[in-house]
Amino acid sequence: MFASNNNTFGEEPAVLVRKACLSYGPNAKILRNLSLTVPQNQIYGLLGPSGCGKTTLLNCIVGRVRLDSGSIFTKAKTTSELGYMPQDLALHRELSIREIFRFYGCMFSMSETKIVQRSRELLQFLELPNDEKVVSALSGGQQRRISFAVALFHDPKLLILDEPTVGLDPLLSQSIWEKLMEMASFGKTIIITTHYIEEARQANMIGMMRKGTILAEAPPAELLAVHNCNYLEDVFLKLCHIHDTTSNPSELARSQTEVEPYRLQEPLKTKEGFFSTSFKAQFMKNLCLLRRNLALTLFIVMLPIVQVGTFNFACGHDPTRLPLAVVNDEFLASGATSCFYKEHDACIFDLNYTHSASCRYLDKLRHRQNELGDLFKLVDYDTLEAGQRAVKRNDAWGLLHIPANFSMDLGARLSKGHNVEEVFLDGSVVDVWLDMSNHVIGYQMKREVVSNFVDAVKELLADCGVDTKYGSIPIKFNEAIYGDNNMPFVNYSSPAILCLCAFYLPAIYIGANIMAEKEGGIIERTLVAGVKTKEIILAHVTIEIGFLTLQTVSLMFVAYVVFHNPFVGDGLSIALLLTCIGINGMMFGLLLSVICSSQTDAAFFGVSTNFLLKFICGLLWPVEGMHGSLRSISMFLPLTLPVEAYRALSIRGWGLTNKVVLAGFASSIGWTLFFIALIIIICRYKRDVWVGKQ
Ligand SMILES: Nc1ncnc2c1ncn2[C@@H]1O[C@H](COP(=O)(O)OP(=O)(O)OP(=O)(O)O)[C@@H](O)[C@H]1O
């Protein structure tokens, strides 16, 4: 079961800590001049109340936290000589026992046969169920035993167990202690923390810890004898009392032999080479998780399609079926029963021409359509007051009032030119009242009311045999150089949405995955097992590159094949730009996972930057419409120039050598390098980069 390690470390102690000091800020001294000695092949019980610094001390011993001063020495020289069971479960709950064992076995470069053999031994030794079972389907006690098994899996010489019995029933705790004693008899050295003081009687050596210092360190029997107590709890209380009353607490450590500080511990050696088995283990584990979380995987694949699809369905099209109130005094005054006209029936210049002009104009508005249907729903009112009331009640978005002699006066206006009398000028004016509370609807109304009027006048002139140019506003819009003269807003905003999706989807994927592992203590555990940070990151990035490719293809497919967004450029350049934006997003997600200590923090950060980028990167509104100072800031944000480059590539058809396009690529690559530099600096200098908040 366990390889016998008798005297593997020689006669020296297995772990020595001397004058260890550590604080998390000026008022948070956690370890105060702490010294301890762990003999070989023994169980060392580290006892102390909650918050006294036990976990912090263990983190220092396993090399995850650096001391401010003092020294630590362990006989374990490589990560494979050390087994660590953290206080929290720190396992992927979605994986099966077999997958977890394979993951850790592979990390420790164990062969397939060895992994199978070791799994079988540990399942039996720890009385664990069938290894097909998923961790989340196990009881709390079984989950703790899996965590214990993981610490033992590579048969290390030194085992560090942080509260393995917490929350377990007494029978289970006892069975774990029995296993520990059996292992010590095989030559393992075990450090175990607990705040159940009495259970530690079974340890060979006890260190009683309080407020970051060791009060006493000796075998349990000796502690009981020296302090003349029957229970270790009484010894601890006695020591606490002396600790509170004495001026020099270090004098308390009576049985602790003062020795000269050892040389500083060298970091534990990890496996050499970049693409080691740890990378493979991480990669395979990530694939396993994707398979296990099939719903989430499908969600990730479908998200770009759903987002761009819903955007194209929902946004940017001209609003339709807008109620428009009409008071047509010309029609009402004529006493006619319906407003009708016959094309080419008469000329508006004729004196007997009656209400045809207003009917023709209103008919144009009534039948004005876009791809979603009629733009307006005309509602007739008898009086101006009734029509205005309808607008005030929001029963209509606007009111058109056509005066009683409109056709005749318009005919006079058109035929007499600059000689026309004032009365005809006034009588041919259509009064309009709009509800401008909605910018988009209000401006659409304005535009349509005017353009349809011009079209109606042109028809009326044609009936009189007059050149329709006479009725046009003397401005001619030629075919647009880029885009389309009637391009809907959706075509302006679609590139922005594509870039936003390309940036945030990888950020969410990578950020959420790493944060989940960080918060669950899994990254800490794997780092202790010797995996390098870059291997963890690279394994996630490799999977995300696959998603990124899928995402780029699906974004472009939905936007251009399904919704026919304008596209005159070269697809490869656009795909390249989206990939650059995606990689930038990935690095942003990674940065969030490095600077945030909980998923909630990361979510807040991610959502708020999303809003910020939407507002000031020219995604919803052109940068040209921003306040001057904001405009210059906007240019330096991660999405402004790439979105402009995207528009230039897709709508203007410019190539990769164009300076707007180059600026977009340069901005994206520059931000990516900046994020990478920040990640490297933070990883190097921040103490608890991979410690998550629970
Ligand atoms: N990253 C950190 N930043 C600031 N303070 C911290 C950090 N980690 C731990 N501490 C503080 O250090 C003190 C010791 O924590 P530690 O987890 O080592 O105690 P412990 O003895 O293991 O407690 P328990 O038995 O409850 O696990 C606590 O007051 C804790 O709040």
PDBQT file of the ligand as one rigid body, heavy atoms in Angstrom, charges set to zero:
ROOT
HETATM    1  N1  LIG A 701      -4.967  36.360   2.575  1.00  0.00    +0.000 N 
HETATM    2  C1  LIG A 701      -5.202  36.876   3.765  1.00  0.00    +0.000 A 
HETATM    3  N2  LIG A 701      -5.294  38.203   3.925  1.00  0.00    +0.000 NA
HETATM    4  C2  LIG A 701      -5.513  38.737   5.144  1.00  0.00    +0.000 A 
HETATM    5  N3  LIG A 701      -5.681  38.015   6.259  1.00  0.00    +0.000 NA
HETATM    6  C3  LIG A 701      -5.614  36.682   6.157  1.00  0.00    +0.000 A 
HETATM    7  C4  LIG A 701      -5.368  36.036   4.896  1.00  0.00    +0.000 A 
HETATM    8  N4  LIG A 701      -5.354  34.704   5.108  1.00  0.00    +0.000 NA
HETATM    9  C5  LIG A 701      -5.567  34.530   6.428  1.00  0.00    +0.000 A 
HETATM   10  N5  LIG A 701      -5.725  35.709   7.052  1.00  0.00    +0.000 N 
HETATM   11  C6  LIG A 701      -5.962  35.927   8.470  1.00  0.00    +0.000 C 
HETATM   12  O1  LIG A 701      -4.962  35.235   9.168  1.00  0.00    +0.000 OA
HETATM   13  C7  LIG A 701      -5.501  34.714  10.378  1.00  0.00    +0.000 C 
HETATM   14  C8  LIG A 701      -5.099  33.258  10.485  1.00  0.00    +0.000 C 
HETATM   15  O2  LIG A 701      -5.799  32.529   9.487  1.00  0.00    +0.000 OA
HETATM   16  P1  LIG A 701      -5.608  30.977   9.332  1.00  0.00    +0.000 P 
HETATM   17  O3  LIG A 701      -6.510  30.537   8.243  1.00  0.00    +0.000 OA
HETATM   18  O4  LIG A 701      -4.167  30.696   9.179  1.00  0.00    +0.000 OA
HETATM   19  O5  LIG A 701      -6.126  30.458  10.740  1.00  0.00    +0.000 OA
HETATM   20  P2  LIG A 701      -6.381  28.976  11.213  1.00  0.00    +0.000 P 
HETATM   21  O6  LIG A 701      -5.717  28.828  12.511  1.00  0.00    +0.000 OA
HETATM   22  O7  LIG A 701      -6.029  28.018  10.147  1.00  0.00    +0.000 OA
HETATM   23  O8  LIG A 701      -7.964  29.029  11.423  1.00  0.00    +0.000 OA
HETATM   24  P3  LIG A 701      -9.009  27.840  11.195  1.00  0.00    +0.000 P 
HETATM   25  O9  LIG A 701      -8.745  26.802  12.209  1.00  0.00    +0.000 OA
HETATM   26  O10 LIG A 701     -10.333  28.501  11.397  1.00  0.00    +0.000 OA
HETATM   27  O11 LIG A 701      -8.801  27.379   9.808  1.00  0.00    +0.000 OA
HETATM   28  C9  LIG A 701      -6.980  34.946  10.357  1.00  0.00    +0.000 C 
HETATM   29  O12 LIG A 701      -7.273  36.033  11.197  1.00  0.00    +0.000 OA
HETATM   30  C10 LIG A 701      -7.265  35.304   8.931  1.00  0.00    +0.000 C 
HETATM   31  O13 LIG A 701      -8.318  36.224   8.871  1.00  0.00    +0.000 OA
ENDROOT
TORSDOF 0
